[in-house]
Amino acid sequence: MRVLTIAILIIISGNLKAQKFNDLFEKGSLRIDYIHTATHNNEIISLDEFYHEPYWGGSEVNLIDTFNYGYYKFEMTDSISSKILYSKGYSTLSAEWTHTKEAKNNWRSFSESIIMPFPKKTIIVNIYKRNKQQDWEKLSSILVNPTNYMINSDQKTKIKSFKIHDSGKPSKKLDIVILAEGYTEQELQKFMKDAQRFTDTLLSWSPFNNYSNNINVWAVPTVSKESGTDIPGKGIYKNTYFDSHFYTFDTERYINTVKNVKIRDAAANAPYDQIYILVNTKKYGGAGIYNYYSICTADHPKSGFVFCHEFGHAFAGLADEYYSSDVSVENYYDLKKEPWEANITTLIDFDNKWKSSVSKDTKIPTEININGNNPLGAYEGGGYVEKGVYRPLPDCSMKSILHNKLCPVCSKAISDLLEFYSE
């Protein structure tokens, strides 16, 4: 009888939360495009456009972000009561650029977007950045009246989407949309096969393999005029849909695109939580930015690893644990502050990281035992620096090119988010 009562209460609670969502929001999403202009020390947000998009891919239950990840976050608040209705953390390509040498003496602008359920009443959207003290600092406030005729409800790019992994209703699943880049009309069959191949690879990795019923994957076959991608360092330029390119911030393997509006317009053809851009080239490369997008090349022998590694960045905000490879950024982490990423620590606030999972017999910091048998601990080196940043284990798929070897800390971060999205 007690079990039945609990079950009834759970059903009632779920129905009440769904009712609350329907009381607050219309069908579809509100997309706000803005221009983010920055140098190393200064940032400006300028409003671009509003869109009413046809789908909402997020949860209808977990509307407030409880993870506190990302270099930025936004909060949607009621314009009268100031109650927070929806919030989400995220990072951007511009945040990485501010840590480059170029940013010390130059301004640069990036197009960016934030997505939220479409409100029924007037709201205020506040955008915050994480400052050097790791506190939230307001960058911009945007008043949105949902009846404003300047909110564009015309879907600019209409492309048929295909559901290649179907687990059910988008509001109860993590929805990933894969976009084609550098695939011509004649290569769209290849794109569909590639999208399925990488979906199968992701769902074979732990912990994703335990949550395959919590994930939907969509494919949107955007058509490029030419096959491949730009390789500026080799003088190779291709006419592709998203104008992707290697050598981002002068790092050869770092493939990216700054065509945010085209990405968002294409992704709007499906409900989505995460965007993945699949690039039709054999060259090694990829990128993943938290709640922004992932990008990966399709045909390098290590592309399956890269696909999953970059998704670890974009979905769970996981940090790179390596420190010996060339990167574009300088002094990315303040060693006197605790980084927000779940899988690295400066030991400033280790209590709020994975310390509770470490055996009391394990010394912190932890030295690598060259004979193996290395327990969960805090091993020095990570976040692009050899000293002062620590990782959970000597090796992991977020450190090295290791297939399906995410450490327990990375796996837990992913699992926690998968459960959050699929409630």
Beta strands, then each sheet from edge to edge (+ up, - down):
strand 1: 25-38
strand 2: 43-53
strand 3: 72-78
strand 4: 84-90
strand 5: 108-119
strand 6: 123-130
strand 7: 136-144
strand 8: 151-152
strand 9: 162-165
strand 10: 174-181
strand 11: 215-220
strand 12: 274-279
strand 13: 286-289
strand 14: 293-297
strand 15: 379-382
strand 16: 385-391
sheet 1: 5+ 1- 2+ 8+
sheet 2: 4+ 3- 6+ 7-
sheet 3: 9+ 11- 10- 12- 14- 13+
sheet 4: 15+ 16-
end
